[in-house]
């Protein structure tokens, strides 16, 4: 084909990530790390890219979302 490069653009992505952590001293030898990671903290609906297969019946349509808000927590004990 004669279609140039980057002729089909998808919607943009807006995603804010955040991480919180804290270290607690339990005794002289023991320490506890607590950590939380937040991905897409605003829970913004990010549309996926349009279907790029020319033979597809839904060519050029955006039909799916990206990942929703994800929260991950961890604790680590040092001794």
Secondary structure, DSSP 8 states (H G I E B T S, - for coil): ----TT-S---------EEEEEEEE-SSS-EEEEEEEEESTT----B------TTSTTTT----B----EEEEEEEEE-
